[in-house]
């Protein structure tokens, strides 16, 4: 939108669930990077890692990322460690290291391994080391005690060797820049980005195509509630009651309620993936022996021990996607002593996530207030991110702004596309965090 700098720029949307890369071209446009190989899923690279013991690998532990990580895990689930949504702990002071086959890996080390495999699967033509890299970050990080300064330190270490010049930009601003390329007249634009870990909102003034700068950011807000939280609501209501939630255990001559911490970890994919460690399993076994319903705790142990978390959340994601398209769907999951086959209505699901939608609504108010913009002054609303496809999300914005003002498209790719375009701007400092 502004005069381009010399050299190519790369936009990287490092997402909780998926990551996407875009590169600028000689004509000033941006194109998505497609990954190669039989497991590739186009421009979308799953934000996942899989580790397994291998005497031929450096340090005795091999690893993969993206859809290849999923394939490796599914081939040998009990002999591997699968980690997904690790971006969710970027700002968490409670997360220090993940224990992987005797190795302790910090967040930035997990990230560096992820980037190494992403670059490898992109092929030899992709070399970001001498490029300007624009990386998206949430407006508000996920987590109850999220520390943005800690997340920045971890990001800096993760991306230290990835590019020659690193910039961070709010993710919804990347989407705004992408959407602005479709507009032909001045517009006050609200971008609502619903990812896996966070929902972020930005207001941007978009000028006419000939104006420079074309886009002017007005204000942003965010909240650590999005797709992963919606998934956890399904787990809380359908699965956890069968794993001991709400149950009791005996301590000497007292009967006490089972602590909720076990269930909060289990209903958060990023933490569930880290529960398979000796200390946690020993604690769960101790709890099983004292529980009034030991079989329920035994089912929880089985899911953790046998690495069934991915299969569980895959069933949850399938249900959520089906409820985005139809009023009734079936939830099916078998494993760890569970055999679930239950009909779920969209009305039920929307009731489970109603408190989350209310907080999202309040975050939109915060963005409008911070920008000094009244709802009636917003010309267009661009909904992006995977969870923007939920009817409850679209209804929320249709009620507030009118369905005729809503726009969508490129739900998984618009951020990376816009970040690459921002990378060409001479006034890039106006966009960086």
C-alpha positions, -999 to 999 in steps of 0.1 A, spaced: 0 0 0 30 23 7 60 26 -16 79 -6 -15 113 -10 -2 140 -28 -23 142 -65 -17 116 -91 -11 96 -94 21 81 -124 38 50 -125 60 48 -153 85 15 -161 103 28 -183 131 -6 -195 144 -18 -216 173 -33 -242 150 -18 -235 115 11 -214 102 12 -198 67 39 -180 48 36 -154 20 63 -137 -1 62 -105 -21 68 -106 -58 86 -82 -82 53 -65 -91 45 -57 -55 19 -84 -50 22 -112 -25 18 -149 -30 13 -177 -6 41 -203 -2 30 -238 -9 47 -268 7 59 -298 -12 56 -335 -6 30 -362 -3 18 -350 31 16 -314 22 -17 -294 27 -11 -266 3 -2 -233 19 -13 -243 54 13 -259 77 0 -273 109 16 -258 140 26 -292 154 57 -312 164 63 -349 168 93 -364 185 105 -400 187 136 -419 197 160 -427 169 196 -438 174 205 -423 140 193 -388 149 213 -361 166 210 -366 203 190 -398 198 157 -380 192 142 -373 158 115 -347 151 90 -336 124 66 -307 121 34 -298 102 13 -325 86 44 -347 86 43 -346 124 7 -358 124 16 -387 101 46 -397 122 24 -396 154 -4 -417 138 21 -443 127 34 -449 162 14 -429 188 26 -447 219 63 -444 209 62 -407 201 55 -373 217 31 -351 198 28 -314 207 3 -290 192 -8 -254 199 25 -247 217 21 -210 208 -5 -209 235 22 -210 262 44 -183 246 34 -158 272 29 -182 302 53 -177 331 41 -211 343 56 -228 313 93 -234 315 103 -265 296 87 -295 279 102 -328 288 108 -349 256 125 -383 260 147 -370 287 154 -337 270 141 -304 283 131 -280 256 122 -243 262 96 -226 241 121 -210 218 138 -244 212 105 -259 202 99 -230 179 134 -233 163 128 -270 156 94 -261 141 109 -234 118 137 -257 107 112 -283 95 90 -256 79 119 -243 59 129 -278 49 94 -287 36 92 -253 17 120 -265 -5 154 -250 -14 139 -220 -32 127 -206 1 155 -189 20 144 -162 44 178 -155 59 185 -123 39 149 -110 38 127 -87 58 105 -109 79 71 -96 92 57 -119 119 22 -117 132 16 -117 170 -17 -115 189 -29 -83 203 -35 -101 236 -17 -134 243 -35 -165 255 -33 -175 292 -46 -163 325 -13 -147 335 -1 -138 300 32 -118 300 36 -100 267 72 -91 276 81 -127 282 64 -137 249 85 -111 231 117 -124 246 108 -160 236 98 -149 201 131 -130 197 151 -161 205 129 -183 184 133 -161 153 169 -149 159 183 -168 129 152 -168 107 157 -136 88 179 -106 85 154 -80 96 125 -91 120 94 -70 126 63 -79 147 28 -67 136 -6 -74 152 -22 -103 133 -55 -85 126 -35 -56 110 -20 -81 86 -55 -92 77 -66 -56 73 -38 -49 49 -48 -79 28 -85 -70 28 -77 -34 19 -63 -46 -15 -99 -55 -24 -113 -21 -16 -117 7 -41 -129 36 -19 -122 51 15 -134 27 42 -134 25 80 -126 -12 85 -130 -35 115 -110 -67 113 -120 -96 136 -95 -124 136 -105 -156 153 -76 -180 156 -69 -210 177 -57 -193 209 -69 -157 206 -95 -134 191 -81 -100 180 -97 -69 166 -82 -39 148 -98 -8 133 -81 7 103 -88 37 81 -83 26 45 -79 54 20 -85 55 -17 -61 34 -39 -39 63 -48 -35 76 -12 -2 71 7 -2 58 33 -32 37 21 -39 23 56 -38 40 90 -43 18 121 -67 34 146 -68 9 175 -67 -27 185 -79 -51 213 -78 -88 219 -87 -116 243 -73 -151 249 -105 -168 238 -109 -185 204 -110 -219 187 -92 -239 214 -115 -225 241 -145 -236 221 -130 -271 217 -124 -272 255 -161 -264 261 -170 -296 241 -145 -316 261 -158 -302 294 -194 -311 286 -191 -344 268 -159 -360 281 -147 -348 314 -178 -360 334 -167 -395 324 -131 -389 335 -139 -380 371 -149 -343 369 -172 -334 397 -162 -366 416 -146 -371 450 -116 -388 466 -109 -400 501 -82 -383 522 -78 -400 556 -113 -397 571 -125 -369 548 -142 -370 514 -130 -341 492 -138 -329 457 -111 -338 431 -90 -307 423 -100 -290 391 -64 -286 379 -63 -320 364 -94 -312 343 -83 -278 333 -51 -293 319 -70 -320 301 -94 -296 285 -65 -275 271 -48 -292 241 -15 -274 247 -13 -287 283 -28 -321 276 0 -328 252 25 -322 281 7 -344 307 24 -376 296 53 -373 321 63 -395 351 53 -369 377 18 -363 364 11 -400 358 22 -408 393 -1 -381 407 -30 -394 387 -23 -430 398 -23 -418 434 -56 -400 428 -71 -432 412 -63 -452 443 -82 -428 466 -110 -418 442 -145 -429 449 -148 -437 412 -114 -451 404 -125 -463 369 -131 -427 358 -96 -416 368 -83 -448 351 -99 -437 318 -81 -403 321 -48 -421 328 -54 -443 297 -60 -414 274 -28 -396 286 -6 -428 286 -17 -440 252 -14 -406 236 -51 -404 227 -53 -366 230 -49 -360 193 -77 -385 184 -99 -369 211 -94 -334 198 -97 -345 162 -132 -358 171 -139 -325 188 -128 -305 158 -149 -327 135 -180 -320 156 -173 -283 157 -169 -281 119 -201 -301 113 -221 -278 136 -209 -249 116 -227 -264 86 -257 -282 102 -280 -279 132 -273 -314 145 -241 -336 144 -227 -367 161 -197 -367 185 -178 -400 182 -148 -411 202 -135 -445 212 -104 -451 233 -90 -453 268 -121 -471 281 -144 -445 265 -170 -453 238 -188 -420 231 -215 -417 204 -237 -388 211 -259 -364 191 -251 -327 198 -272 -298 186 -259 -264 175 -281 -249 202 -263 -269 229 -229 -260 216 -238 -223 215 -251 -225 251 -217 -240 262 -197 -211 245 -221 -183 255 -199 -169 283 -170 -168 258 -190 -150 232 -200 -124 258 -163 -117 265 -155 -115 228 -183 -90 224 -168 -69 252 -134 -70 235 -150 -56 203 -164 -27 225 -129 -21 238 -114 -19 203 -141 6 192 -136 27 224 -99 28 220 -102 39 184 -128 65 191 -152 49 166 -189 44 170 -204 12 156 -224 31 130 -191 46 117 -177 12 107 -182 7 70 -170 -29 66 -162 -58 90 -138 -84 78 -141 -117 96 -111 -140 93 -95 -170 111 -109 -205 113 -134 -198 141 -149 -170 121 -169 -197 103 -189 -205 134 -225 -192 129 -226 -179 165 -196 -156 156 -211 -144 124 -245 -138 141 -228 -117 168 -214 -93 142 -245 -93 121 -266 -83 150 -242 -55 159 -233 -41 125 -257 -56 100 -251 -86 78 -247 -65 47 -214 -50 61 -197 -84 68 -169 -96 45 -149 -128 47 -125 -150 27 -90 -164 30 -98 -174 66 -65 -192 71 -43 -172 47 -52 -135 49 -29 -126 78 3 -139 61 -7 -123 28 -12 -89 45 20 -92 66 41 -97 34 25 -66 19 33 -46 51 69 -58 47 72 -37 15 62 -5 33 87 23 39 66 33 69 67 -1 84 74 14 119 39 27 119 27 -9 119 51 -27 142 45 -35 178 
